[in-house]
């Protein structure tokens, strides 16, 4: 049952677009699903199970990085436009902004995306985001690399089990840079190492209240 305090967040007269951002294994999909259920928001999930490049990418990042990034860019652009054009409040699992600021950057700087492809990708990204409005709230899920590895192992996707620790560490660093410089709108940083919003309803209730407060207030950051 939706608490009355949260009904206003999903009313037709005051639509909200919230993004759950974070590294691989940070809990984005879990939080997206739970927020959708609690608040009555429409969920939009990352393309993982139906992604034609992801398994090949983890086998050979250099070969598949460019087509994978273009695939994600197209998918998230279309998702973003669908949310903007929809009638309901929505919550999205990862954003188009992460594609460029985190993943494409990491692949380029570690040598798996060459300079020509990276420049082409960035130009395409810059052209596309001119047609997008930023989300109402960006939620940043922070998680340490050991905790990311635990979550990745638990969910058991075969192609994720061999993700290099260095890659996860680099992504975490880039996420920190992005969090520190994010200026598109309201944001909320959540440290999830000791936050169990999946099994602990008290933790989840507190998080929902923080999201509610962050939308209503100009800016709020917190750490459990």
C-alpha positions in Angstrom: 0.0 0.0 0.0 1.4 3.4 -0.9 1.8 5.8 2.0 -0.1 9.1 1.5 3.1 11.0 2.0 4.4 9.6 -1.3 1.3 9.7 -3.4 2.0 13.3 -4.5 5.3 12.1 -6.1 3.4 10.1 -8.7 0.3 12.2 -9.3 -0.6 13.1 -12.9 -0.2 16.8 -12.2 3.3 16.5 -10.9 5.2 13.9 -12.8 8.7 12.9 -11.6 11.6 11.3 -13.5 14.1 9.6 -11.1 17.3 7.8 -12.2 19.1 5.2 -10.2 22.8 5.4 -11.1 25.7 3.3 -10.0 28.4 0.8 -10.8 27.8 -2.8 -11.8 26.4 -4.7 -8.8 25.5 -1.5 -6.8 21.8 -2.4 -6.5 20.3 -0.2 -9.2 17.8 -2.8 -10.6 16.7 -3.9 -7.1 16.1 -0.3 -6.0 14.3 0.6 -9.3 11.9 -2.3 -8.8 11.2 -1.6 -5.2 10.6 2.1 -5.8 8.3 1.3 -8.7 6.3 -1.0 -6.4 6.2 1.4 -3.4 5.5 4.6 -5.3 3.5 3.4 -8.2 6.1 4.7 -10.7 6.7 3.1 -14.1 10.0 1.3 -14.1 12.5 1.3 -17.0 15.2 -1.2 -16.8 18.7 -1.5 -18.4 19.0 -3.8 -21.4 20.9 -6.7 -20.0 19.3 -10.1 -20.7 18.3 -9.0 -24.3 21.6 -7.3 -25.0 23.2 -8.8 -28.1 26.8 -7.6 -27.3 27.2 -7.9 -23.5 28.5 -11.4 -23.2 30.9 -10.9 -26.1 32.1 -7.6 -24.6 33.3 -9.3 -21.4 35.1 -11.9 -23.5 36.9 -9.3 -25.6 36.4 -5.7 -24.5 38.6 -4.2 -27.3 36.6 -5.9 -30.0 33.1 -5.1 -28.8 33.4 -1.9 -26.8 32.3 0.5 -29.6 29.2 -1.5 -30.7 28.2 -2.1 -27.1 28.5 1.6 -26.2 26.5 2.6 -29.3 23.9 0.0 -28.5 23.5 1.3 -24.9 23.5 5.0 -26.1 20.6 4.3 -28.5 18.7 2.2 -26.0 19.0 4.8 -23.2 18.2 7.7 -25.5 15.0 6.0 -26.6 14.1 5.1 -23.0 14.7 8.7 -21.9 12.5 10.1 -24.6 9.8 7.6 -23.8 9.9 8.7 -20.1 9.7 12.3 -21.1 6.7 11.6 -23.3 4.9 9.5 -20.8 2.0 10.4 -18.5 3.3 8.8 -15.3 6.1 9.3 -12.9 9.0 7.0 -13.8 12.2 5.5 -12.4 15.0 4.5 -14.7 17.8 1.9 -14.1 21.0 3.8 -15.2 21.1 6.8 -17.4 22.4 7.9 -20.8 24.8 10.3 -18.9 26.6 7.4 -17.3 27.3 5.8 -20.7 29.6 8.7 -21.7 30.9 10.0 -18.4 31.7 6.6 -16.9 31.8 3.6 -19.3 33.0 5.1 -22.6 35.6 7.1 -20.7 36.9 4.0 -18.9 37.1 2.0 -22.1 39.0 4.8 -23.9 41.4 5.4 -21.1 42.3 1.7 -20.6 42.8 1.3 -24.4 39.8 -0.8 -25.3 38.2 2.1 -27.3 40.4 3.8 -29.8 40.6 7.6 -30.1 38.7 7.7 -33.4 35.8 5.7 -32.1 35.7 7.5 -28.8 35.6 10.9 -30.5 32.8 9.7 -32.8 30.9 8.3 -29.8 31.3 11.6 -27.8 30.1 13.7 -30.7 27.0 11.4 -31.1 26.3 11.6 -27.4 26.6 15.4 -27.3 24.2 15.7 -30.2 21.7 13.3 -28.6 21.5 14.9 -25.1 20.5 18.3 -26.7 17.1 16.7 -27.2 16.8 15.5 -23.6 15.6 17.1 -20.3 17.5 16.1 -17.2 15.7 13.9 -14.6 14.0 15.3 -11.6 16.4 13.5 -9.3 19.6 11.5 -9.9 20.2 8.9 -7.1 23.9 7.9 -6.9 24.4 4.4 -5.4 27.9 4.1 -4.0 29.4 0.7 -3.1 32.9 -0.5 -2.4 34.6 -2.9 -4.8 34.5 -5.9 -2.5 30.7 -5.4 -2.0 30.2 -5.0 -5.7 32.0 -8.3 -6.2 29.7 -10.0 -3.6 26.6 -8.8 -5.4 27.9 -9.8 -8.8 28.7 -13.3 -7.5 25.4 -13.7 -5.8 23.3 -12.8 -8.9 25.3 -15.4 -10.9 25.4 -14.0 -14.4 28.1 -16.1 -16.0 29.6 -13.4 -18.2 30.0 -11.1 -15.2 32.0 -13.4 -13.1 35.3 -12.6 -14.8 35.0 -8.8 -14.6 38.5 -7.6 -13.6 38.8 -5.9 -10.2 40.8 -3.1 -11.9 37.8 -2.4 -14.2 35.4 -2.1 -11.2 37.8 0.1 -9.3 38.2 2.4 -12.3 34.5 2.7 -12.7 34.1 3.5 -9.1 36.7 6.3 -9.5 34.9 7.7 -12.5 31.5 7.6 -10.7 33.0 9.6 -7.8 34.3 12.2 -10.3 30.8 12.3 -11.9 29.0 12.6 -8.6 31.3 15.5 -7.5 30.7 17.4 -10.7 27.0 16.6 -11.4 25.2 19.9 -12.1 22.1 18.9 -14.2 19.7 19.1 -11.3 18.9 17.6 -7.9 20.9 14.6 -6.7 21.2 12.2 -3.8 24.3 10.2 -2.9 23.6 6.9 -1.1 26.3 4.7 0.5 25.0 1.2 0.1 27.7 -0.9 1.8 25.7 -1.0 5.0 22.3 -0.3 3.6 20.1 -3.3 2.9 17.1 -1.9 1.1 16.2 -5.3 -0.3 15.6 -7.2 2.9 15.4 -4.5 5.6 12.2 -2.6 5.2 13.3 0.0 7.8 16.3 0.9 5.7 14.1 1.1 2.6 11.5 3.3 4.3 14.3 5.7 5.3 15.6 5.8 1.8 12.2 6.5 0.3 11.8 9.4 2.7 15.2 10.8 1.7 14.1 10.6 -1.9 10.9 12.4 -1.1 12.8 15.1 0.8 15.4 15.5 -2.0 12.7 16.1 -4.6 11.1 18.7 -2.4 14.3 20.4 -1.3 16.9 22.0 -3.5 19.7 19.5 -2.6 20.5 16.9 0.0 23.3 14.4 0.4 23.4 11.7 3.1 25.3 8.7 4.2 24.2 5.8 6.3 
